[in-house]
Amino acid sequence: MKKNWLQMISGLAMVTVLATACSSGGGADKETAAASSAAGSSTGLEQTDITLVGVRDAQISSQQIIADKLGYFKEEGLNVESKLIESGPDIGPMVSGGSAPISIQTNFMDIILKSNNIGVKIVAPLAQIAGTQAVVGSSQLQLGSAKDLEGKTIGIPNGADVKIAIDNMGKELGVDVSKIKFVNLAPSDAVVALQNGDIDAMAAWEPFITKAVQGGGKFLFSGTKSELPDKKGDVNWMSVHTTMQVTDQYLQENPNTVKAVLRALNKATAYINDHREEAIKILAPELHLSEAELKEIMNRNVYSMTVDDTYVNGSNGPAVGNYLLSVGNITSIPAPASYHDLSLLKDVDASLVKSDIK
């Protein structure tokens, strides 16, 4: 979630052509797949050599990195190339073009892909990351109530998902969001502008939230927490989840391989929750963050593969679809069941699926 989703949309039409080229494949690719298939036949896996595409981001790929570094993929008979890219929305065109049949991003990406008739299914959530979508005030900002945000200037990237939290905050606390002055600023530029006093607040995601606070800013609220004068504690202003998704073709052809990946990620999820300090030491150098920064960031996330009402109704509910529609990221709202297949997650651990996707 490090780049405007609108940039992903612009690439989808072009990658439709690429998808045809990728599907034809080269001789070397076919030979590699054949070798992997032969190796997998002895373990029940359709493929043993796979590439899992994620993001160098604590919100997106923490479990992926842990599973790789602690050998959980190998325990499942997999030889995984863990490929971390720098900008999450770039995964969308990769999925569309056929170069990322298994990937980790957010469910928002799948809504966008499905609305563009790309065959992809979420097979499991990995983390609730709305706590990392937040608003930070400058050191000079004084608020008697949330309504004092009216007339203030907030730096925010155009089309940023964190706007959902701002809108819902306004609805609950009686803030006229239309009276807030929004300025299009990239997160790194917003951190500087906040420190210089050029804006009253910034809205972005991690690691920029932690960097803004370290620079003297004041945490105001996120999708899940609020420190506003008239609302402190837990809130439900936004829900967005990291998810693992698989293209329809890959899912049909490699169900056992997908289940093996899910088992490894489930082990990694438990490790992160049960051994947080050790996990931070493993993750910090991979994510290019200090351990102190990473601790703050990870504490804003909830790492869980459980499908519950918060995931179903929050991350995939009408509010999300209407927002993506309003900013032009989608042209129609797809039914959640059209971009989910939780059958393999149920096979791995039925207790993780507590709510149905409709």
C-alpha positions in Angstrom: 0.0 0.0 0.0 2.8 2.3 -0.7 1.4 3.8 -3.9 -1.8 5.2 -5.2 -4.2 2.4 -6.3 -5.1 4.6 -9.3 -1.7 3.9 -10.7 -2.5 0.2 -10.7 -5.7 0.6 -12.7 -3.8 2.4 -15.5 -1.7 -0.6 -16.0 -4.5 -3.3 -16.1 -5.5 -2.7 -19.7 -2.0 -3.0 -21.0 -1.2 -6.2 -19.0 -4.1 -8.0 -20.6 -1.9 -8.2 -23.7 1.0 -9.4 -21.5 -1.2 -12.1 -20.1 -1.5 -13.7 -23.5 2.2 -13.7 -24.0 2.8 -15.1 -20.5 0.3 -17.9 -21.0 2.1 -19.1 -24.1 5.2 -19.6 -22.0 8.7 -20.4 -23.2 10.5 -23.7 -23.5 12.6 -23.0 -20.3 9.5 -22.2 -18.3 7.8 -25.4 -19.4 10.9 -27.5 -18.5 11.1 -25.9 -15.1 7.4 -26.6 -14.4 7.8 -30.2 -15.6 10.7 -30.7 -13.2 8.9 -29.2 -10.3 5.8 -31.3 -11.1 7.9 -34.5 -11.1 9.5 -33.6 -7.8 6.1 -32.8 -6.3 4.5 -36.1 -7.3 6.4 -37.9 -4.5 5.0 -35.5 -1.9 1.5 -35.0 -3.1 2.3 -31.5 -4.2 1.6 -30.5 -7.8 4.5 -28.1 -7.7 7.5 -27.8 -5.3 9.3 -24.9 -6.9 7.2 -21.7 -6.6 7.5 -18.0 -6.5 5.5 -16.1 -3.8 5.3 -12.4 -4.6 4.9 -10.0 -1.7 5.9 -6.5 -0.5 8.8 -5.4 1.6 6.3 -4.2 4.1 5.5 -5.2 7.7 1.8 -5.0 6.9 2.0 -7.3 3.9 4.8 -9.8 4.1 5.7 -10.4 7.7 4.4 -14.0 7.7 6.0 -14.6 4.3 9.4 -13.6 5.5 9.2 -15.6 8.7 8.0 -18.7 6.9 11.0 -18.4 4.5 13.6 -17.6 7.2 12.5 -20.2 9.7 12.2 -23.0 7.0 8.4 -23.4 7.3 8.0 -23.6 3.5 10.7 -26.3 3.3 9.0 -28.3 6.1 6.0 -28.4 3.7 8.1 -29.7 0.9 8.3 -26.4 -0.9 11.2 -24.6 -2.5 9.9 -21.0 -2.4 11.4 -18.0 -4.0 10.2 -15.3 -1.7 10.0 -12.3 -4.0 9.5 -8.9 -2.2 8.8 -5.9 -4.4 8.8 -2.3 -3.1 5.4 -1.1 -4.1 2.3 -3.1 -3.4 0.0 -1.9 -6.2 2.6 -3.1 -8.7 1.4 -6.7 -7.8 -1.9 -6.1 -9.5 -0.5 -5.8 -13.0 1.8 -8.8 -12.2 -1.3 -10.9 -11.3 -3.0 -9.7 -14.5 0.0 -10.4 -16.7 0.5 -13.9 -15.3 3.8 -13.4 -13.5 2.4 -13.6 -9.9 0.0 -16.6 -9.8 0.5 -16.7 -6.0 0.8 -13.3 -4.2 0.3 -11.4 -1.0 -1.3 -8.0 -1.0 -4.6 -6.6 0.3 -8.2 -7.6 -0.4 -8.7 -4.1 -2.0 -6.4 -5.3 -4.8 -8.7 -8.3 -5.4 -11.8 -6.2 -5.5 -10.1 -4.0 -8.1 -8.9 -7.0 -10.1 -12.2 -8.8 -10.1 -14.0 -5.6 -11.2 -11.7 -5.7 -14.2 -12.6 -9.4 -14.9 -9.3 -10.8 -13.8 -9.7 -14.4 -12.5 -8.3 -14.4 -8.9 -9.4 -15.7 -5.6 -8.4 -14.8 -2.0 -7.6 -18.1 -0.2 -6.9 -16.6 3.2 -6.6 -13.3 5.2 -3.3 -12.8 6.9 -3.6 -9.6 8.9 -5.9 -6.7 9.8 -3.8 -3.7 8.9 -6.2 -0.8 9.4 -4.3 0.3 12.4 -1.4 1.3 10.2 -3.7 3.6 8.1 -3.6 6.8 10.3 -3.6 10.5 10.7 -0.8 12.4 12.5 -1.1 16.0 13.6 1.8 18.5 13.8 3.4 19.4 17.1 1.6 22.8 16.9 -1.9 21.4 16.3 -4.3 22.0 19.1 -7.7 20.2 19.1 -10.4 20.8 21.6 -12.5 18.3 19.7 -12.4 16.4 16.4 -14.6 19.1 14.9 -11.6 21.5 15.1 -10.2 19.6 12.2 -12.6 21.5 10.0 -10.6 24.2 8.1 -7.3 22.5 8.8 -4.9 21.2 6.0 -4.2 17.5 5.8 -1.5 16.1 3.4 -2.7 12.9 1.8 -2.0 11.0 -1.4 -4.9 11.2 -3.9 -7.0 8.1 -3.7 -5.3 6.8 -0.5 -7.3 4.2 1.4 -6.9 6.0 4.7 -9.6 8.5 3.5 -12.1 5.8 4.5 -11.0 6.2 8.1 -11.3 10.0 7.9 -14.8 9.8 6.4 -16.0 7.4 9.1 -14.4 9.4 11.8 -16.3 12.4 10.5 -19.6 10.6 10.5 -19.3 9.4 14.0 -18.0 12.6 15.6 -19.9 15.1 13.6 -17.0 16.5 11.6 -17.8 18.0 8.2 -15.0 16.4 6.2 -15.7 18.5 3.2 -14.4 21.5 5.2 -11.0 19.9 5.7 -8.4 21.1 3.1 -6.8 18.0 1.6 -3.5 18.5 -0.2 -2.0 15.8 -2.5 1.3 14.8 -0.9 3.3 11.6 -1.1 3.8 10.2 2.4 7.6 11.0 2.6 6.9 14.6 1.5 4.0 14.9 4.0 6.4 13.9 6.9 8.7 16.8 5.9 5.8 19.2 5.4 4.4 18.2 8.9 7.8 18.8 10.6 8.1 22.2 8.8 4.7 23.3 9.8 3.4 23.6 6.2 0.4 21.3 7.0 -1.6 20.7 10.1 -1.8 17.0 9.7 -0.8 14.1 7.4 -2.7 10.9 6.5 -0.7 7.9 5.3 0.4 4.5 6.3 3.4 2.8 8.0 6.3 3.3 8.2 5.5 7.0 7.6 3.2 7.2 10.6 5.9 6.1 13.0 8.4 8.4 11.3 6.0 11.3 11.6 5.5 10.6 15.3 9.3 10.2 15.9 9.7 13.6 14.2 7.5 15.3 16.8 4.0 14.6 15.3 1.0 13.6 17.4 -0.9 10.4 16.6 -4.6 11.4 16.1 -6.4 8.3 14.9 -6.2 5.3 12.7 -8.7 2.8 11.3 -8.8 1.0 14.7 -7.5 3.5 17.4 -8.3 7.1 18.3 -6.5 9.6 20.5 -8.9 12.5 19.6 -10.1 14.5 22.5 -13.7 13.3 22.2 -12.9 9.7 21.3 -10.2 7.7 22.8 -9.6 4.0 22.5 -10.7 1.4 20.0 -12.7 2.4 17.0 -14.1 0.8 13.8 -13.4 3.4 11.2 -11.7 1.2 8.7 -11.1 -2.4 7.9 -8.5 -3.6 5.4 -6.7 -7.0 5.4 -3.6 -8.4 3.9 -4.6 -11.5 2.0 -3.1 -14.3 0.0 -4.5 -14.7 -3.4 -4.1 -17.2 -6.2 -5.1 -16.9 -9.9 -8.1 -19.1 -10.8 -6.0 -21.3 -13.1 -3.3 -21.9 -10.6 -5.8 -22.7 -7.9 -7.5 -25.2 -10.1 -4.3 -26.9 -11.1 -2.4 -26.8 -7.8 -4.7 -27.1 -4.7 -2.2 -29.2 -2.6 0.6 -26.7 -3.3 -1.6 -23.8 -2.2 -2.6 -25.7 1.0 1.1 -26.3 1.7 1.8 -22.5 1.5 -1.2 -21.8 3.8 0.1 -24.3 6.4 3.5 -22.6 6.3 2.0 -19.1 6.7 -0.2 -20.4 9.5 2.9 -21.5 11.4 4.5 -18.1 10.7 1.4 -16.3 12.1 1.6 -18.2 15.3 5.3 -17.5 15.6 4.8 -13.8 15.1 2.1 -13.7 17.8 3.9 -16.0 20.3 7.5 -14.8 19.8 7.1 -11.1 18.8 10.5 -10.0 19.9 12.3 -12.8 18.1 10.2 -12.1 15.0 11.1 -8.5 15.1 14.8 -9.3 15.1 14.3 -11.5 12.0 12.1 -9.1 10.2 13.9 -5.7 10.8 16.9 -6.2 8.5 14.6 -7.7 5.8 12.3 -4.7 6.0 15.1 -2.1 6.3 13.7 -0.8 9.6 15.1 -0.4 13.1 13.8 -2.8 15.6 12.2 0.1 17.5 10.4 1.3 14.4 9.2 -2.2 13.5 7.9 -2.8 17.0 5.7 0.2 16.8 4.4 -0.7 13.3 3.7 -4.4 14.2 1.8 -3.4 17.3 -0.6 -1.5 15.0 -1.4 -4.7 13.1 -3.3 -7.8 14.1 -1.8 -10.9 12.5 -4.5 -13.5 12.1 -5.7 -15.9 9.4 -9.2 -16.0 10.9 -12.2 -15.3 8.6 -14.7 -13.5 11.0 -17.4 -10.9 10.7 -14.8 -8.1 10.9 -13.1 -9.4 7.8 -16.3 -10.3 5.9 -18.3 -7.2 6.7 -15.5 -4.7 7.2 -12.9 -5.3 4.5 -15.3 -6.6 1.9 -18.5 -4.7 2.9 -20.4 -2.0 1.0 -18.4 0.9 2.5 -15.2 -0.4 0.9 -16.8 -1.0 -2.4 -18.6 2.4 -2.5 -15.3 4.1 -1.6 -13.4 2.4 -4.4 -16.2 3.2 -6.8 -16.3 6.9 -5.7 -12.6 7.4 -6.4 -12.7 5.6 -9.7 -10.7 2.5 -8.7 -13.5 0.3 -9.9 -16.5 0.6 -12.2 -18.7 -1.9 -10.4 -18.7 -3.6 -7.0 -18.1 -7.4 -7.3 -19.8 -9.8 -4.9 -17.3 -11.0 -2.2 -18.0 -14.6 -3.1 -16.7 -14.0 -6.6 -13.2 -13.2 -5.5 -12.9 -15.7 -2.5 -12.3 -19.4 -2.2 -11.8 -20.4 1.4 -12.2 -24.2 0.9 -8.5 -24.8 1.1 -8.2 -22.8 4.3 -11.0 -24.9 5.8 -9.0 -28.0 4.8 -5.9 -26.6 6.5 -7.7 -25.6 9.7 -11.5 -25.4 9.7 -11.5 -23.4 13.0 -10.1 -20.4 11.1 -13.3 -20.0 9.0 -15.9 -18.6 11.3 -18.0 -16.6 8.8 -19.3 -17.2 5.4 -18.5 -15.1 2.3 -21.6 -14.2 0.3 
